[in-house]
């Protein structure tokens, strides 16, 4: 019987479609999914072209994120 956002705040990640329809609507961090997937595919293609599969596969991508404020977060006193 804990009230959200009265006693606890909840923040999601990825801005899933269900975030808008939950009760209360979930505040979340929005990530540019298309760009994230595109960067991952490009990194994988570069790795596969190297033909050195003994090497570890890793990559790094810096993409902008944004806060989507809804009703699941408020200052708790």
Biopython code that builds the backbone (N, CA, C, O; Angstrom):
import numpy as np
from Bio.PDB.StructureBuilder import StructureBuilder

atoms = [
    (1, "UNK", "N", (0.825, -1.210, 0.000)),
    (1, "UNK", "CA", (0.000, 0.000, 0.000)),
    (1, "UNK", "C", (0.861, 1.263, 0.000)),
    (1, "UNK", "O", (0.613, 2.194, 0.767)),
    (2, "UNK", "N", (1.857, 1.286, -0.852)),
    (2, "UNK", "CA", (2.713, 2.467, -0.983)),
    (2, "UNK", "C", (2.204, 3.275, -2.163)),
    (2, "UNK", "O", (1.962, 2.729, -3.239)),
    (3, "UNK", "N", (2.040, 4.574, -1.959)),
    (3, "UNK", "CA", (1.519, 5.402, -3.049)),
    (3, "UNK", "C", (2.654, 5.958, -3.905)),
    (3, "UNK", "O", (3.692, 6.389, -3.402)),
    (4, "UNK", "N", (2.421, 5.933, -5.200)),
    (4, "UNK", "CA", (3.357, 6.482, -6.173)),
    (4, "UNK", "C", (2.638, 7.615, -6.884)),
    (4, "UNK", "O", (1.591, 7.368, -7.484)),
    (5, "UNK", "N", (3.127, 8.808, -6.852)),
    (5, "UNK", "CA", (4.429, 9.251, -6.388)),
    (5, "UNK", "C", (4.449, 9.787, -4.958)),
    (5, "UNK", "O", (5.471, 10.338, -4.549)),
    (6, "UNK", "N", (3.389, 9.657, -4.184)),
    (6, "UNK", "CA", (3.342, 10.232, -2.834)),
    (6, "UNK", "C", (4.442, 9.772, -1.909)),
    (6, "UNK", "O", (5.061, 10.597, -1.238)),
    (7, "UNK", "N", (4.710, 8.452, -1.849)),
    (7, "UNK", "CA", (5.720, 7.914, -0.938)),
    (7, "UNK", "C", (6.972, 7.401, -1.652)),
    (7, "UNK", "O", (8.026, 7.249, -1.033)),
    (8, "UNK", "N", (6.856, 7.142, -2.917)),
    (8, "UNK", "CA", (7.994, 6.628, -3.689)),
    (8, "UNK", "C", (7.896, 7.181, -5.115)),
    (8, "UNK", "O", (6.809, 7.323, -5.674)),
    (9, "UNK", "N", (9.050, 7.483, -5.675)),
    (9, "UNK", "CA", (9.096, 7.914, -7.072)),
    (9, "UNK", "C", (9.682, 6.781, -7.904)),
    (9, "UNK", "O", (10.573, 6.064, -7.448)),
    (10, "UNK", "N", (9.178, 6.622, -9.129)),
    (10, "UNK", "CA", (9.641, 5.564, -10.021)),
    (10, "UNK", "C", (9.991, 6.197, -11.361)),
    (10, "UNK", "O", (9.215, 6.978, -11.912)),
    (11, "UNK", "N", (11.165, 5.852, -11.880)),
    (11, "UNK", "CA", (11.625, 6.368, -13.163)),
    (11, "UNK", "C", (12.003, 5.196, -14.045)),
    (11, "UNK", "O", (12.763, 4.322, -13.629)),
    (12, "UNK", "N", (11.479, 5.171, -15.258)),
    (12, "UNK", "CA", (11.780, 4.101, -16.196)),
    (12, "UNK", "C", (12.876, 4.486, -17.165)),
    (12, "UNK", "O", (13.436, 5.580, -17.095)),
    (13, "UNK", "N", (13.174, 3.568, -18.072)),
    (13, "UNK", "CA", (14.215, 3.780, -19.072)),
    (13, "UNK", "C", (13.723, 3.240, -20.402)),
    (13, "UNK", "O", (13.105, 2.176, -20.437)),
    (14, "UNK", "N", (13.974, 3.930, -21.477)),
    (14, "UNK", "CA", (13.629, 3.571, -22.859)),
    (14, "UNK", "C", (12.294, 4.128, -23.332)),
    (14, "UNK", "O", (11.995, 4.023, -24.522)),
    (15, "UNK", "N", (11.497, 4.698, -22.485)),
    (15, "UNK", "CA", (10.198, 5.266, -22.857)),
    (15, "UNK", "C", (9.346, 4.272, -23.637)),
    (15, "UNK", "O", (8.830, 4.582, -24.711)),
    (16, "UNK", "N", (9.212, 3.088, -23.083)),
    (16, "UNK", "CA", (8.351, 2.045, -23.648)),
    (16, "UNK", "C", (6.923, 2.590, -23.772)),
    (16, "UNK", "O", (6.504, 3.427, -22.973)),
    (17, "UNK", "N", (6.191, 2.122, -24.761)),
    (17, "UNK", "CA", (4.818, 2.601, -25.002)),
    (17, "UNK", "C", (3.924, 2.424, -23.777)),
    (17, "UNK", "O", (2.986, 3.195, -23.573)),
    (18, "UNK", "N", (4.215, 1.406, -22.962)),
    (18, "UNK", "CA", (3.390, 1.164, -21.773)),
    (18, "UNK", "C", (3.585, 2.241, -20.716)),
    (18, "UNK", "O", (2.757, 2.373, -19.813)),
    (19, "UNK", "N", (4.660, 3.012, -20.811)),
    (19, "UNK", "CA", (4.932, 4.044, -19.813)),
    (19, "UNK", "C", (3.811, 5.084, -19.763)),
    (19, "UNK", "O", (3.449, 5.564, -18.688)),
    (20, "UNK", "N", (3.268, 5.426, -20.924)),
    (20, "UNK", "CA", (2.189, 6.422, -20.991)),
    (20, "UNK", "C", (0.887, 5.909, -20.403)),
    (20, "UNK", "O", (0.105, 6.683, -19.850)),
    (21, "UNK", "N", (0.652, 4.622, -20.518)),
    (21, "UNK", "CA", (-0.645, 4.069, -20.135)),
    (21, "UNK", "C", (-0.654, 3.446, -18.748)),
    (21, "UNK", "O", (-1.698, 2.989, -18.284)),
    (22, "UNK", "N", (0.506, 3.419, -18.073)),
    (22, "UNK", "CA", (0.520, 2.858, -16.721)),
    (22, "UNK", "C", (-0.161, 3.818, -15.757)),
    (22, "UNK", "O", (-0.420, 4.972, -16.097)),
    (23, "UNK", "N", (-0.446, 3.339, -14.563)),
    (23, "UNK", "CA", (-1.086, 4.179, -13.552)),
    (23, "UNK", "C", (-0.183, 4.241, -12.337)),
    (23, "UNK", "O", (-0.006, 3.225, -11.664)),
    (24, "UNK", "N", (0.391, 5.381, -12.030)),
    (24, "UNK", "CA", (0.379, 6.629, -12.794)),
    (24, "UNK", "C", (1.280, 6.517, -14.026)),
    (24, "UNK", "O", (2.123, 5.622, -14.093)),
    (25, "UNK", "N", (1.110, 7.415, -14.998)),
    (25, "UNK", "CA", (1.997, 7.399, -16.162)),
    (25, "UNK", "C", (3.455, 7.515, -15.713)),
    (25, "UNK", "O", (3.791, 8.354, -14.877)),
    (26, "UNK", "N", (4.313, 6.667, -16.275)),
    (26, "UNK", "CA", (5.693, 6.521, -15.824)),
    (26, "UNK", "C", (6.612, 7.572, -16.431)),
    (26, "UNK", "O", (6.710, 7.697, -17.651)),
    (27, "UNK", "N", (7.285, 8.327, -15.564)),
    (27, "UNK", "CA", (8.355, 9.214, -16.028)),
    (27, "UNK", "C", (9.490, 8.318, -16.498)),
    (27, "UNK", "O", (9.714, 7.250, -15.927)),
    (28, "UNK", "N", (10.206, 8.739, -17.530)),
    (28, "UNK", "CA", (11.188, 7.841, -18.118)),
    (28, "UNK", "C", (12.307, 8.605, -18.819)),
    (28, "UNK", "O", (12.201, 9.804, -19.078)),
    (29, "UNK", "N", (13.368, 7.886, -19.114)),
    (29, "UNK", "CA", (14.459, 8.425, -19.921)),
    (29, "UNK", "C", (14.259, 7.904, -21.345)),
    (29, "UNK", "O", (14.211, 6.694, -21.568)),
    (30, "UNK", "N", (14.143, 8.815, -22.295)),
    (30, "UNK", "CA", (13.953, 8.432, -23.703)),
    (30, "UNK", "C", (15.310, 8.300, -24.380)),
    (30, "UNK", "O", (16.161, 9.184, -24.283)),
    (31, "UNK", "N", (15.491, 7.180, -25.065)),
    (31, "UNK", "CA", (16.724, 6.877, -25.782)),
    (31, "UNK", "C", (16.393, 6.784, -27.269)),
    (31, "UNK", "O", (15.380, 6.183, -27.628)),
    (32, "UNK", "N", (17.213, 7.356, -28.139)),
    (32, "UNK", "CA", (16.937, 7.261, -29.572)),
    (32, "UNK", "C", (17.208, 5.830, -30.078)),
    (32, "UNK", "O", (18.319, 5.518, -30.507)),
    (33, "UNK", "N", (16.192, 4.977, -30.021)),
    (33, "UNK", "CA", (16.324, 3.550, -30.302)),
    (33, "UNK", "C", (16.855, 3.289, -31.717)),
    (33, "UNK", "O", (17.735, 2.447, -31.894)),
    (34, "UNK", "N", (16.338, 3.993, -32.717)),
    (34, "UNK", "CA", (16.776, 3.761, -34.096)),
    (34, "UNK", "C", (18.276, 4.023, -34.235)),
    (34, "UNK", "O", (19.003, 3.223, -34.825)),
    (35, "UNK", "N", (18.732, 5.152, -33.687)),
    (35, "UNK", "CA", (20.144, 5.494, -33.772)),
    (35, "UNK", "C", (21.001, 4.497, -32.993)),
    (35, "UNK", "O", (22.092, 4.137, -33.434)),
    (36, "UNK", "N", (20.509, 4.054, -31.840)),
    (36, "UNK", "CA", (21.221, 3.067, -31.042)),
    (36, "UNK", "C", (21.398, 1.757, -31.815)),
    (36, "UNK", "O", (22.489, 1.189, -31.846)),
    (37, "UNK", "N", (20.320, 1.290, -32.433)),
    (37, "UNK", "CA", (20.372, 0.056, -33.220)),
    (37, "UNK", "C", (21.269, 0.223, -34.445)),
    (37, "UNK", "O", (22.015, -0.691, -34.796)),
    (38, "UNK", "N", (21.202, 1.372, -35.090)),
    (38, "UNK", "CA", (22.028, 1.642, -36.258)),
    (38, "UNK", "C", (23.513, 1.630, -35.895)),
    (38, "UNK", "O", (24.327, 1.041, -36.606)),
    (39, "UNK", "N", (23.858, 2.282, -34.786)),
    (39, "UNK", "CA", (25.250, 2.286, -34.338)),
    (39, "UNK", "C", (25.718, 0.865, -34.026)),
    (39, "UNK", "O", (26.832, 0.488, -34.390)),
    (40, "UNK", "N", (24.886, 0.084, -33.362)),
    (40, "UNK", "CA", (25.247, -1.294, -33.019)),
    (40, "UNK", "C", (25.464, -2.134, -34.277)),
    (40, "UNK", "O", (26.413, -2.915, -34.346)),
    (41, "UNK", "N", (24.593, -1.978, -35.267)),
    (41, "UNK", "CA", (24.732, -2.726, -36.516)),
    (41, "UNK", "C", (26.015, -2.328, -37.245)),
    (41, "UNK", "O", (26.714, -3.187, -37.783)),
    (42, "UNK", "N", (26.323, -1.045, -37.265)),
    (42, "UNK", "CA", (27.558, -0.579, -37.914)),
    (42, "UNK", "C", (28.793, -1.120, -37.213)),
    (42, "UNK", "O", (29.753, -1.523, -37.870)),
    (43, "UNK", "N", (28.778, -1.131, -35.871)),
    (43, "UNK", "CA", (29.910, -1.681, -35.121)),
    (43, "UNK", "C", (30.080, -3.169, -35.419)),
    (43, "UNK", "O", (31.202, -3.649, -35.585)),
    (44, "UNK", "N", (28.979, -3.887, -35.485)),
    (44, "UNK", "CA", (29.027, -5.319, -35.770)),
    (44, "UNK", "C", (29.560, -5.580, -37.179)),
    (44, "UNK", "O", (30.355, -6.497, -37.383)),
    (45, "UNK", "N", (29.127, -4.783, -38.140)),
    (45, "UNK", "CA", (29.612, -4.951, -39.512)),
    (45, "UNK", "C", (31.117, -4.695, -39.598)),
    (45, "UNK", "O", (31.831, -5.424, -40.286)),
    (46, "UNK", "N", (31.601, -3.664, -38.903)),
    (46, "UNK", "CA", (33.050, -3.400, -38.890)),
    (46, "UNK", "C", (33.798, -4.577, -38.267)),
    (46, "UNK", "O", (34.855, -4.973, -38.758)),
    (47, "UNK", "N", (33.256, -5.129, -37.199)),
    (47, "UNK", "CA", (33.881, -6.273, -36.532)),
    (47, "UNK", "C", (33.936, -7.480, -37.453)),
    (47, "UNK", "O", (34.962, -8.156, -37.528)),
    (48, "UNK", "N", (32.846, -7.757, -38.151)),
    (48, "UNK", "CA", (32.793, -8.915, -39.036)),
    (48, "UNK", "C", (33.730, -8.768, -40.235)),
    (48, "UNK", "O", (34.256, -9.763, -40.734)),
    (49, "UNK", "N", (33.939, -7.550, -40.693)),
    (49, "UNK", "CA", (34.849, -7.310, -41.815)),
    (49, "UNK", "C", (36.306, -7.526, -41.435)),
    (49, "UNK", "O", (37.136, -7.768, -42.312)),
    (50, "UNK", "N", (36.639, -7.443, -40.147)),
    (50, "UNK", "CA", (38.024, -7.601, -39.716)),
    (50, "UNK", "C", (38.485, -9.055, -39.773)),
    (50, "UNK", "O", (39.689, -9.306, -39.835)),
    (51, "UNK", "N", (37.577, -10.007, -39.754)),
    (51, "UNK", "CA", (37.901, -11.438, -39.812)),
    (51, "UNK", "C", (38.795, -11.911, -38.668)),
    (51, "UNK", "O", (39.462, -12.935, -38.808)),
    (52, "UNK", "N", (38.829, -11.212, -37.563)),
    (52, "UNK", "CA", (39.604, -11.641, -36.402)),
    (52, "UNK", "C", (38.642, -11.883, -35.248)),
    (52, "UNK", "O", (38.475, -11.028, -34.377)),
    (53, "UNK", "N", (38.011, -13.052, -35.248)),
    (53, "UNK", "CA", (36.959, -13.334, -34.280)),
    (53, "UNK", "C", (37.493, -13.735, -32.913)),
    (53, "UNK", "O", (36.714, -13.965, -31.988)),
    (54, "UNK", "N", (38.808, -13.821, -32.776)),
    (54, "UNK", "CA", (39.389, -14.088, -31.462)),
    (54, "UNK", "C", (39.434, -12.810, -30.629)),
    (54, "UNK", "O", (39.563, -12.859, -29.406)),
    (55, "UNK", "N", (39.329, -11.693, -31.289)),
    (55, "UNK", "CA", (39.359, -10.402, -30.622)),
    (55, "UNK", "C", (37.997, -10.142, -29.967)),
    (55, "UNK", "O", (36.957, -10.499, -30.520)),
    (56, "UNK", "N", (38.015, -9.525, -28.801)),
    (56, "UNK", "CA", (36.751, -9.178, -28.135)),
    (56, "UNK", "C", (35.982, -8.160, -28.963)),
    (56, "UNK", "O", (36.564, -7.296, -29.620)),
    (57, "UNK", "N", (34.659, -8.283, -28.914)),
    (57, "UNK", "CA", (33.792, -7.331, -29.615)),
    (57, "UNK", "C", (33.219, -6.363, -28.592)),
    (57, "UNK", "O", (32.531, -6.774, -27.657)),
    (58, "UNK", "N", (33.495, -5.120, -28.762)),
    (58, "UNK", "CA", (32.919, -4.095, -27.903)),
    (58, "UNK", "C", (32.844, -2.801, -28.695)),
    (58, "UNK", "O", (33.504, -2.646, -29.723)),
    (59, "UNK", "N", (32.056, -1.901, -28.216)),
    (59, "UNK", "CA", (31.943, -0.611, -28.872)),
    (59, "UNK", "C", (31.363, 0.397, -27.917)),
    (59, "UNK", "O", (30.855, 0.050, -26.850)),
    (60, "UNK", "N", (31.443, 1.632, -28.306)),
    (60, "UNK", "CA", (30.919, 2.707, -27.485)),
    (60, "UNK", "C", (30.217, 3.697, -28.391)),
    (60, "UNK", "O", (30.701, 4.022, -29.475)),
    (61, "UNK", "N", (29.081, 4.168, -27.939)),
    (61, "UNK", "CA", (28.319, 5.128, -28.719)),
    (61, "UNK", "C", (27.732, 6.152, -27.764)),
    (61, "UNK", "O", (27.140, 5.784, -26.749)),
    (62, "UNK", "N", (27.884, 7.401, -28.069)),
    (62, "UNK", "CA", (27.354, 8.471, -27.237)),
    (62, "UNK", "C", (26.166, 9.093, -27.962)),
    (62, "UNK", "O", (26.319, 9.727, -29.007)),
    (63, "UNK", "N", (24.984, 8.900, -27.389)),
    (63, "UNK", "CA", (23.758, 9.420, -27.996)),
    (63, "UNK", "C", (23.029, 10.301, -26.997)),
    (63, "UNK", "O", (23.131, 10.077, -25.790)),
    (64, "UNK", "N", (22.290, 11.304, -27.477)),
    (64, "UNK", "CA", (21.544, 12.165, -26.556)),
    (64, "UNK", "C", (20.334, 11.424, -25.987)),
    (64, "UNK", "O", (19.672, 10.665, -26.696)),
    (65, "UNK", "N", (20.056, 11.645, -24.726)),
    (65, "UNK", "CA", (18.857, 11.106, -24.088)),
    (65, "UNK", "C", (18.046, 12.279, -23.551)),
    (65, "UNK", "O", (18.566, 13.386, -23.411)),
    (66, "UNK", "N", (16.780, 12.037, -23.252)),
    (66, "UNK", "CA", (15.959, 13.109, -22.702)),
    (66, "UNK", "C", (15.045, 12.557, -21.613)),
    (66, "UNK", "O", (14.673, 11.384, -21.630)),
    (67, "UNK", "N", (14.698, 13.409, -20.683)),
    (67, "UNK", "CA", (13.796, 13.057, -19.599)),
    (67, "UNK", "C", (12.373, 13.341, -20.038)),
    (67, "UNK", "O", (12.067, 14.447, -20.484)),
    (68, "UNK", "N", (11.502, 12.349, -19.914)),
    (68, "UNK", "CA", (10.082, 12.519, -20.209)),
    (68, "UNK", "C", (9.369, 12.538, -18.863)),
    (68, "UNK", "O", (9.238, 11.505, -18.205)),
    (69, "UNK", "N", (8.909, 13.716, -18.460)),
    (69, "UNK", "CA", (8.268, 13.855, -17.153)),
    (69, "UNK", "C", (6.784, 13.519, -17.248)),
    (69, "UNK", "O", (6.035, 14.107, -18.027)),
    (70, "UNK", "N", (6.393, 12.554, -16.429)),
    (70, "UNK", "CA", (4.981, 12.195, -16.330)),
    (70, "UNK", "C", (4.590, 12.278, -14.857)),
    (70, "UNK", "O", (5.033, 13.192, -14.162)),
    (71, "UNK", "N", (3.792, 11.368, -14.376)),
    (71, "UNK", "CA", (3.235, 11.507, -13.025)),
    (71, "UNK", "C", (3.838, 10.579, -11.968)),
    (71, "UNK", "O", (3.352, 10.565, -10.837)),
    (72, "UNK", "N", (4.875, 9.804, -12.292)),
    (72, "UNK", "CA", (5.396, 8.827, -11.320)),
    (72, "UNK", "C", (6.535, 9.358, -10.456)),
    (72, "UNK", "O", (7.076, 8.628, -9.626)),
    (73, "UNK", "N", (6.898, 10.621, -10.648)),
    (73, "UNK", "CA", (8.000, 11.210, -9.889)),
    (73, "UNK", "C", (7.573, 12.570, -9.360)),
    (73, "UNK", "O", (7.005, 13.394, -10.076)),
    (74, "UNK", "N", (7.866, 12.775, -8.083)),
    (74, "UNK", "CA", (7.695, 14.107, -7.501)),
    (74, "UNK", "C", (8.626, 14.199, -6.311)),
    (74, "UNK", "O", (9.137, 13.188, -5.831)),
    (75, "UNK", "N", (8.842, 15.405, -5.840)),
    (75, "UNK", "CA", (9.693, 15.586, -4.663)),
    (75, "UNK", "C", (8.998, 14.984, -3.464)),
    (75, "UNK", "O", (7.847, 15.312, -3.177)),
    (76, "UNK", "N", (9.695, 14.097, -2.758)),
    (76, "UNK", "CA", (9.126, 13.436, -1.583)),
    (76, "UNK", "C", (9.701, 14.107, -0.338)),
    (76, "UNK", "O", (10.916, 14.256, -0.202)),
    (77, "UNK", "N", (8.829, 14.500, 0.549)),
    (77, "UNK", "CA", (9.274, 15.191, 1.774)),
    (77, "UNK", "C", (9.000, 14.361, 2.991)),
    (77, "UNK", "O", (9.307, 14.781, 4.107)),
]
sb = StructureBuilder()
sb.init_structure("model")
sb.init_model(0)
sb.init_chain("A")
sb.init_seg("    ")
for serial, (resi, resn, name, xyz) in enumerate(atoms, 1):
    if name == "N":
        sb.init_residue(resn, " ", resi, " ")
    sb.init_atom(name, np.array(xyz, "f"), 0.0, 1.0, " ", f" {name:<3s}", serial, name[0])
structure = sb.get_structure()
